[in-house]
Amino acid sequence: MIKINGDIKKAVSVEEVKNSKGTVEIEGTVHRLRDMGSFCFILLRTLNQVIQVVWDNEANGTPSCAEGDSIKIEGKVVEDLRSKLGFEIHGSKITIVSAVENISPVPINKGKVNLHMDNHLKYRPLVLRNPKIRAIFKIQEGLCRGFREFLVSQQFTEFRSPKIVAQGAEGGANIFKLEYFEKMAFLAQSPQFYKQAMVPVFGRVFEVGPVFRAEKHDTSRHLNEYTSLDFEMGFIDTFYDIMNMETAMLKYTFSLLEKEYKSELELLNVQLPSADNIPAIKFYEAKDLIAEKYNRPVRTYTDLEPDEERLLGKWAKEEHGTPFVFVTHYPSSARPFYTMDDPENPDVTLSFDLLLNGMEITTGGQRINNYTMQIEKMTKLGMDIADFKSYLMTHKYGTPPHGGLGIGLERLTMQLLGLDNIRYTTLFPRDINHLIP
């Protein structure tokens, strides 16, 4: 809250403070104190920015606040072009709202938080208070906001799928089990089944929500709980329609970030990439290209290995001037049972991944919408049809040609910001070693 000339306003912008006349009252947390002798700098962490307050020790006495205190400060706004905000506040009165009990064990008021990852996560609620760390998640907010705003503009409907489910969408062993009133249940790996069920209802749907993977990975790119940005759209002509929709969404989102999250991008020294002219290459062609261009023998044709993704990202930058690249037509063996096989070559699918800076951030494709075709593929894979009765209802009673995708929010954030560990882009990471805080 900020009071300007006695008028109470919530979440007042920096520009409104800068242009105000007379006395202002600002609430915030004492981020840092710098005693200069005759005066003191009080850096106040507010909703949006760290604001500098100049406190006259000789006229007002030494400030009674400490770093970490929640306070109210009254003062006058004074223009100062040396400040990043273009102004500072000359304080005249301090009221302590809540006093800190202990000094923070981590340096949250420094420009950079230099901690081992274990301590970074141990003190996570404190580390998040650092302006640069906080900026990561403001930008992440912008990514979700752009995703939502763009899809709503394209007549998508937002929905919420259950996270306690009767079967996994992806299959396999990487699924968390739990007891559910004497029944076996699971934590959802994906909202896939529900996205497909909603296509005949709304035509176009999307969700922003958590998904769970019981994978025993301990890498810089994996989590056991992450946020997935999902959409599904009906009446598609080809899976390229989905790729085009994602490209347009990225353009909109980056424009939004540049316009409304400029201060966070500048604080982190981030230059957003262009989503124009993203190249597309087929899976097997990508494998052979990497082997030939970078002298890396192909070890398996089942999927792209992390090092191959990295080299493919290098190729996209060198040959096309972009950090993005679509990889299409993945092998049928590497994609879930609901993925449409290519009619011209049933060994590959009408699917794709989007790589950013050499890492997969999106998986998508066209789904099987024909009941008989879906039964045939599940039977071929040795699946028990009875376990998927409710899922197959969507196919049995009619659904249009459709497809969609899922974007890993934390990976997208990590790759955009140039960070080297996905835990930095997760508020409270859940991996094989961390269940708290």
Secondary structure, DSSP 8 states (H G I E B T S, - for coil): -EEETTEEESS--HHHHHT--SEEEEEEEEEEEEE-SSEEEEEEE-SS-EEEEEEEHHHH-S----TT-EEEEEEEEEE-TTSTTSEEEEEEEEEEEE--SS--SS-TTSSS----HHHHHHTHHHHTTSHHHHHHHHHHHHHHHHHHHHHHHTT-EE----SEESS-SS-SS---EEEETTEEEEE-S-SHHHHHHHHHHHSEEEEEEEEE------STT--SEEEEEEEEEES-SSTHHHHHHHHHHHHHHHHHHHHHSHHHHHHTT------SS--EEEHHHHHHHHHHHH------SSS--HHHHHHHHHHHHHHHS-SEEEEE--BGGGS-TTB-EETTEEEEESEEEEEETTEEEEEEEEB---HHHHHHHHHHTT--GGGGHHHHHHHHT---SEEEEEEEHHHHHHHHHT-S-GGGG-SS--BTTB---
